[in-house]
């Protein structure tokens, strides 16, 4: 199922070449056929028909909270106008290609502005970095189109769906979607939980009709928010331990001096303030990392989370910092939200940790950081998928 989703993305990428070189009106039937084929594949993956608003959210790029599977009919005019205009000074004809003005009219009818083509002259110097090329860049048109779609999606969404859409824009939140499935690196998720995770991310109902939680007996919401926050019979500890082991494993592979559940040297209470202890972490010396996962759509976080991206994680982070005041800044909470985003300071700690790993393994720091984010992303979503399957589908 993960491979099929990747093929949808690949197919969209290949079509871009034809969209940039063919008049949209001429290939409109082919565009429709392609969009229908992608929609059928998505319906096969999700197991239910996809409505227009859900398809638009899927169309949005990952950086805007979507799935990055573009709808060709929304891209066609921007791609064609950008291609023709960016290479305008290199074209032998004195007037733009047929269909250019019509495509411009479609773009401007939605409220965007298309720059005017400059007059040609023999002394014109054109380079890939010219201001004209940048002015007609396709991503500028698509940013405007997608921003409008995103704003409408948030406006039409309820509070929790808007929080999820915002939460999925954070770096690291989509590694479980963009990494090829590989059994050796444990970057795989079974079909049933993968399907429910996709539906949860889009804001689609996970089941029809009333359904009681098999653990606490209360009536669940159909979007899976209760399923990820119910504390009765929860597998939250397994999810937490899995993420801790993923981070610790990469530290040990890099031969970093570290241990799990070290005692607090500032207290004789035998407290274990962190999941992972590391010596010589930064200029403050050693560090106690404490992993914590929150569901930002739970009642205790939803109000704060609605105020902005990663605001929900600040509640847990601040609470954790007050728990061990004697350790001061050596205590470093690693707070992860259910949508996959890390608290801003927690992300900085991971970045510094990645620098340590990179220096000991001859990797790039960015590569080490991506490896940490990928491993923790799969641990998070794999266990959340299990929770959704158990509570929404009744499977153990």
N, C-alpha and C positions, 0 to 999 in steps of 0.2 A: 504493500500500500504506500509506503514511503517512496519507493522507486517510481510508482505511478505518478505521485505528486511531483517528483523531480522532473519526470518526462513532460508533464504539463508546462512546467516553467521553461524547459528546454525548447519545447515546441513554440512557445510564445516568443522566445528569443530569436529563433530562426525566421519567424514570419516578419520580424522587423526589417530585414533586408528588402523584402518585397514591398512592404508598406512605404519604405523610403524611396522606392524607385518606380512605383506604379500609381497612376491617378486613382484616388480612392473610389470615385464613381465608377471607374472601369472594372475594378476588382471587388465591388461591393458584394457580389454573390459569393465569391471565394472567401471574403472576410466573414460573411454570415455562416458559411459552412464550417470554417475553422472555429468560430466562437461556439457554434452548436456542438462540435466535437469535444471541445474543452469542457463545456458545460455538462455533457454526458459523462465524461470521465470524472468530473468532480461529483456528480450525483452518484456515480458508482462508488466512489471513495466514501462519501458521506452517508449513503444509503437512503437519502430522501431528496425530493425535488428542491432546487435552489431558487428562492425568490429574488426579485430584482435587487432589493436593498442588501441582501446577503451577498449577492454576486458582486455588487459594487465594493463591499468591504474586502472581499477576496481579491478584487482587482488592485486595491491599494498596495503600494510597496511596503515591504517589511518595516521600513523606517517610519511609516505612518500607521502601523498597527495592522496592516492587511497581510495577505499571504503572498503577495507579489506575483500573482498569476493574472497578467493583464488581459483586459477585454479588448480585442483588436479593433473593434468598431470605435472605441474611445481614443485609440492611439493613432488611427490612420491619417487623419487630416494634419495633426501636429507633426507626424513623422515625414509626410510628404512635403509640407511647407518648409520644414527645417532643412531637408535635403536639398531642395531646389534653391532656396535662398542662401544657404551657406556656401554653395558652389556657384553662385550667380555670376561672379566676375570671371569665372573660368569657362562659362558657357558661350558658344559661338553666336547664338541667336540674340537678337536685340530685344526680344520680349520673352517673358517667362513661359515655361512649358504650359501646354494646354491643361486646364484643370487647377492650375495654381491659384488663380483668383477665387475660384469657387471654393477651394479648400480654405482659403483665407477668410472668406465670408462666413463659413461654418464656425471657424474659431472665434471670430469677432462677435458673432451672434450670441455667444455664451458669455460675453462681457470682457473678453481678453483683448489685448492690443497686439496687432502684428506690425512690426516696424516696416517702414517704407524701403523698398529696394533702391539702392543708390544708382545714380547715372553711371554708365560705363564710359571709360576713357582709356586710351591706349597706354597712358602712363600709370594706370592703376597697378599697385603691387598687392598681391594677395598671398597670405600665409595662413596656415592652420590656426595660428594664434591671433589673427586679426580681430578687431572689435566687431566686424560684421559677422564673422563666424560665431562668435560668442553671443551676439545679439539674437541670432536665429537658432541658438542651440535648442534641440528638442526637449532637453530636460527642463528648460525654462517654461516652455508651453505646458509640459506634463505636470510641473510643480503647481501651476495655477489650476489645471484641471483637477488634479488629485486633492489639492487643498480644499477645493469647493466640494468634492465628493466626501471628503473626511468631515468637513464641517456639517454637512447635511446628515451624515451618519451619526455624529455625536448628538445633533439636535433631535433626531428621531429615536435615539436610543434611551433606555431608562438609565438610572444612575449607575447601577453596577455594570451594565454593558459599556457605558462610556468610560468607566474606570479601567475595564479590561482593555479596551481599545487604546487608551493612553498608556497603560502599563506595558503593553507589548511593543512600544516604541523604544524601550531601553536597550542599550547594548548588551548582548548576551542572551536576550529573552527568546531569540528565534534560532539558536544553534540546533535545537532538536528538530527543526524543520529543514535547515539548510545543509546539515552534515549527511553525507551518504551513509546508509546503513551498513554497519560492519560489526560482525559478531565478536571479533577479536578486541575491538575497542569498546564494546558494549554500547555502541551507538545505534541501537535498534529498539523499537517499541512494537509490541504485538498489535495485530489489526484492530481488535475491539477497543482497547484503550486509545489507540491512535485516532480512531474515528471520533470517539467522544471528546478527546482533547481538541480536535479541529472544530467540532461543533461548539464546544465551550468557548474557544478563542473567538469565533465569529459571532457568538451570541445567539446561536440557534437552540431551540428546545431539545433536550436530550431524551425526553419521553413524553407520552401523551397521557392525559388524565391524572388523577391524584395518585400519589405513591408515597408510602411510608418508608422512613429510613429503617433498614434492617437492624441497625445498631441501637438507636435511641427511641424509635417508634414514632417520632414526630413526622408531620406531613412535610414533604420536601418541596422546594421550588423546582420547576422543570428545567431550569438553566444550570443546575449543578452547584450552586453556591453553598447550599447546606452540605452537600456531599463532600466538599473540600474543607469544611470547617467543623463538622461534627466531631466532638471529642470522645464520644462513647465508642469503645472498641476501635479506636483510631489506629491507623498505621503510620501516624505522624512520626513516631520514634524511629521507625524503619527508614522513613524518608530522610530524617535528620542524620541518622547514622550513615546512610549511604553517601550523603554529600560530604560528611566529615571524612569518610574513608577515601573518597575520590580525591580530595585535596591532599590528605596525608600521604596517599600512595605516590602522587607526583612529587611531593617533597622528598620522600625517601628515595625515589628513583634518581633524584638529583643529588643524593647524598648530603642533604641538609640536616643539620643536627636538630632533631625535633622529637617530641614524645606526645602521647595522647593522655588527656586527663591528668595533667600534672597538678600537684598540690600548690596551694598559695603560699609562697615564701614569706609573705607579710602577715600571716595569721597562723595560729596554732589550732584552728578549728577543723582542720583536715578537709577544708573546702577544696573543691576542684573547679576553679573559676573558668577554665577554658577547655574546649575540646582538644585543642592542639597547642602545645607550647613550643616556641622556637627561640633559640638563643641568637643574639646578635642580629636582630631583625632590622633595626634602624638606629639612629643616633641616640635613642632612649634605651637601647639594649635589647633585652628579650621581649617577647610578645606572647600574650595569651589570646588565642583566637577562639571565639565562641560562636558557633554557627547557630542561626535561628531562622526558621521559615514561618512566614505569616501568610494568611489568606486575606488579601486586601479587600475582599468583598464580604468578609465576616462583619457582623454587627459592630464589633469593637473597633474596627478600622475604617469602615466604609465612609463615615463622615469626613474624617481627616484625609483619606485617600482621594475623595472627590475634589479636594482643593488644589491638587496638582500632582504631577508625576513624582513618584517616590515619596510623597508626603506620608503615606500610610506606614512605611518602614521606619519613619522617624520616631513614631510612638514606641516601637519595640527597641530601637537603638538607644533612645534616651533612658528607657526603663532599665536596660542592661547596664548602662554606664553608671547608674546610681547604685547598682547592686554590689559593686566591688570598688568603692572609692579609694581604698588603700592602695590599689594597684595603679590608680591614675591612668595616664595615657598608654601604659603598657597593656591594659586590657582593651582588646580590639574586637568588638562585635562584628560578625559577618552576617548581616541581616539580608535575607533573600525573600523577595515577594513571590506570590503564587504565579504571577505572570512571567517571572524570570528575571526581573530587574533587581539589581543590588543597590542598597543604600549608598549614597554618594561616597561617604567615607569608607564604607566597606569595600567598594569598588577600588578605591585608592589603595587599600591594604592589599587587595588581590594583585593590583598592578605592581606594587613593590615586591610582593612575593614572586611574581613572574620574573622580575629582574634578577632575583636571587637564583631562580631555577635556570634562567637563560645563561647566567654567568658560569654555571657549573655544568652545563650540557651543550655548550656551543650552539644554542638556539638563538634566534632573534627574540627579543623581549615580547614583541607582538605575537609571535608564534606560541611562546610559552603561556601568555595570557589567554589566547584563543583556546589553547588546550585545556586550561583550567575552566574557562567558561563553558566549553563544550561538554566536558565531563560532568560538571555540576548541573548543567541544563538538562541532560538526559536523565540524571538521577532524580531530579525534581519532577520532571514530566512523566517519567516511567511510573513513579509511585503515585502521582496524582491521577494518572490514567487508571491505575489499579483501584483507587478509591472511587472514581466515577463508575467504573464497571461494577464494582461490588454493590454500590448503593443505588445506582440508577438502572442497572440491568439485572440486579439480583444474582450476580455470579460471584462465587467465592474465589 
